[in-house]
Amino acid sequence: MTETILVIGATGYLGRHLVSELHARGYRITALARNRERALGPGPFGSPALAGLVDEWVIGDVTNPAITDGICDDVDRVVSSLGVTRQKSDPWDIDFTANLAVLRDAERSAVRSFGYVSVLHSETGTSLTMRAKTAFAETASRSRIPTQIFKPSGYFSDLTDLLTMARAGMSLHLGTGETRLNPIHGADLAHFIVDRVPDAPGQWDVGGPDILTFRQVEELAFAAVGKKPHSVGVPAPVLRSAEWIADRMSPRVGNLTRFFSEGLVTDAVGLPTGTHRIADYFREQAAPASADSASDHHGPPSAPRASGADPVG
């Protein structure tokens, strides 16, 4: 019998790759989205359009109890890549509360498994985003439903800001730039997750095939845009001062600054997997057809670990 999988966060970067991979494996897919028309078109950073891939749509806001109550009826399994980083939504409302509402309904419906995409080393983070992800992952791990927690080290898309800086002729890193990471392409992470959907519960730290220092990733970005590498190290005291200032500007700015800056100082290396290479991704994004989409990726300099989840759909 074909299983039905509910995908939460289906219209974000990873969520689109998850829907595509699940569809290719023959699963029946229910997807939650706020805007169906937008979901049917191409997603960010080359993630696939969802036209023809979803069997049933649930249209609405995931923070609305009228949407989440009963959302797991007739569903066999749930996979959530729901989360926020740069968006204006409160991380606690989305990463914890909204995911918890879906989990509670999944428990009521006695689904076979619940998969959640978190972030590598989220338990060490002090930002609200990291604390919300950690709180939900811990809550989910105590559920009576078999739970699978996936902790990616960083998405290729998170590092696209490095191309913007390389085009401008200068990149920034913390200290010597020797923080190690192995970012992963959304398609490779989706493949890894879907491989484990029928398996027993567990937790996985996962990354892409190439383990690099942040400085090496910067050099690949400069090579992709055809410029000589020129990067500047930011002393740790300067970063701490930036966090202090950001905390006093607004909760959202403070959260974002801490989320990205903490990623710059912590090695983020997961189990190497996948076939996509960050150098190839940078070259694709640096091509003329991708220039506009890359320049639209605003925000603080990218950190060497992922948001771990997709934006609110």
N, C-alpha and C positions, 0 to 999 in steps of 0.2 A: 504494500500500500504506500502511495506517495505521501510523505510527510509535509505538513504545512508549517512554515517557519515565519514568525513575526519578526520583522527587522525594524528596530527603533533607531532613529538617526539615519534613515535610509537615503536621504537626499544630500548628505555631506560627502566629503571626499572618500573616506573609507566605506561608508554605508553603500555608496553606489557600486564600489568594487565588490562588496559582499553580495549585493543583490545579483550582480552579473554572474559571480561565481556560483551562487546557489542555483540560479536559473540554469546554468550550464550543466549542473549536476542532477537536474531533474526534480528539484524540490518545488513545491507550490509555495508562493511567496505572498504574504500579506505585509504591506508597507504603510507606515505612518508618515504623513507629510502635511505641512500647512498649506502648500500650494501645489496642486497636481500638475498644472501646466508647466511650472518651472521645473518640476521633477522630471518631466518627460524630455526636457532638453539636456544638452551636455552639461556636465558638472565642472567644478574647479580643477585646474591642473591636469586636464586630460582624463578625468574620471568619466565613466560612461553615462550616456543618457539612459533613462529607465523606461523609455517607450518599448512596449512589448515584453518587458521582463517581469512585471508585477501582475499577479492574478487578482488581487483584491486590494483596494486602497481604503485606508482610514484617513479621512481628511479632518484636520483640526490641530489644536495646540496641545502638546503633551502635558502642559501644566494644568489643563482643564480636567477635573475629575470626571466630567460627563464623557470625556474621550477615553480615559484610561479604565474606567469602570466597565468591565466586560470585554476589554480589548483582546483578552486571551481566549475568549470563547472559540472553540473549534480550531485551536492552535496546538500543534504538537511540541514545538520548541520556540524559544525566544533568543535572539541575538541582539544586543544593544551596543551601538557605537555612539550613543548619545552623549554629548557634552558641549561645553563652550570654552573658548579661550579668548579670542579677540572680540567676540560679540558683546552687546550691551547687557545681555541677560545675566542675572546673578548666578554664579556657578553653583551655589548651594541649592537654588531652586531647580536647576536642571540636572547637574551631575549627581546630586543626592536625592532630592525630593521626587523629581519626576521619574527617575529610574526606580526609586523605591515603590512608587505607585504602580508601575508596571510589574515589578517583582511580586508585590502583594496580590495582584490580580492573577499572575502566573501561578502562585501558590494555591489560590482559590480554585483555579482550573486544573491544577495538578499536571502541568506541562512536564515533558520528559527531561528537559534541561534548560538552563538559562546561561547564556554566554554574555560576558561583559568585557569591553575593551577599556582598560585603565591606562596607566603610564608606568614605565619602569622607574623604580625608586620613588613612587608617589608618597610612600610612608615617611620619607625624609623631608618632604617639602613643607614650607611654611605658608605658601600662598593659599588663598581660599580655594582655588581650583584644585590643588593637590590634596588639601584636607578633605574636600568634598568627595573626590574620587576614592581616597583611602577609606573614608567612612562608609561609602556604599559597597566597595569591594569587601570590606570586613563584614558588613551586614549580610551581603549576598552569600558569603562563604559559610554563614551559619544557617542558611535557609534549609528547609527540608527538601527542597528541589536540588538535584545535582547541578552544581554551578561550575562554570569554567571561566577563569579570569585570564585575560591575555594582556601582557604588559609590553608593548612595543617600545623600542629604544628611541625612535624618532622617525617621522615620515620624511621622504624626499621633499614633499611639498613644504614642510616646515623650514627647509633650508633655502627656499627660493629667494628669500631676502638677500642672501649672499650674492646672487646674480645682480640684483639691483645695486648693491654696494660696489661690486666689481665693475659694473658699467660706469659708476661714478669715479672709479679709480682708486678707491681705498676701502679696506675692510677692517672690522674691529673684532678683537677677541680678548678674552680675559687672561691676564698673565702671559705665559709663554705660548698659549694656544695648544698645549699638549693634552687637553681633555680628549679622551677616546670615545668614539661612538661608532655604531654601525646602523645607520638609518635604513629604513625599509620602504619599498614601493608599496602603494596601497593594494595593487593586484597580488603581490607576493604575500602580504599579510592576510588578505582575504582567503587565498588558497590555503595558508597555514591554518586559519580558523576553521574553514569549512571541512578540512581534513579531519578535524577533531570534534566536530559537531556530534557524531554518534557515540563518541568515546566516553569514558568515565570522567568524573569531575577532576579538576586539577588547576594548576596555575603555571603559566609559561612566560618567561622573559624571552622576547624574540626580537631579532634584528635582521638586517640585510646581510648579503654575502661579504661585504667589504668592511673591515675594521680599520678606521682611520682616525688620525688626530684632527681636531678642529682646524688647525693650520693647513693640513693636507686637503681638507674639504674646501677651504678658502682658495687654495691653489687651483683646484679643479674648476671652481667658479670663474676665476680669472682666465684660465685656459679656454673655457667655453665661450667667453666673450672676446677672446683674442687680445687680452691686455696683460702686461707684465704685473706679477703679483706685488702688491703693496699693502701690507696689513700692519695695524698698530695694536699693541697690547694695552689693555686698560688695567691699571693697578687695582687690586681688590678694595683698597680704601675708597677709591672713586666710586666703585660699584655700590658699596655700602652707603655712601652719601646719596647716590641716586635713588636707592631704595627709601631712604629717610625722607627725601624730598617728595618722591612719588606717593608715599603713604599719606602725606599731608595735602596732596593735590585732590585726590578722590579715592574712594575704596577701589574703584575699577582700575585706575591707573596704578595704584599700589599693588593690586593683585597681579596685573599683567607684568609689571616690572619684576616682582619677585618670582613669578612663574618662569619667565625667560632667563633671568639672571642666575637663578639656582641651577638651571640646566647647563649653564656655561662652566660651572665649576665641578661638576660631578660626572665621572665616567658613566656612560650609558651603553653598555655592550650586552646584547642579548644573544640567544642561540642563533648563529648565522644560518640564514635560509633564503631561498629565492634565487632568481636569475637576473633580476634587473640591477643595473649598476648606476651609481649616483653620477658618474662621469657622463654616461649616455643620457641620463635624465637632464643634466645641466645643458648638454648640447642641444637637446630637443627644445628645452624651454628658452634657450638663447636664440633659437632660429627666429627669423623675422615674423613668422606667423604667430609665434608665442610671445612676442615682445609686449603686446598690450596686456595680456593676461598676467604676465609676470610683474609688470609695473603697477597693476592694480592691487598687489598683495602688500597692503600697508601694515605698519605696526612696528614694535620694537625689533632690534636685531634678533635673528633666529637663535634659539637655544638648541643644544645637541640632544634634545629628547622631544618626544612627540607631545602634542596635546592629548594623545591617547584616545581621542574620540572625535566625533564629527560635530560640526556646528548644528544648532537647532535647525531642523528642516523647515 
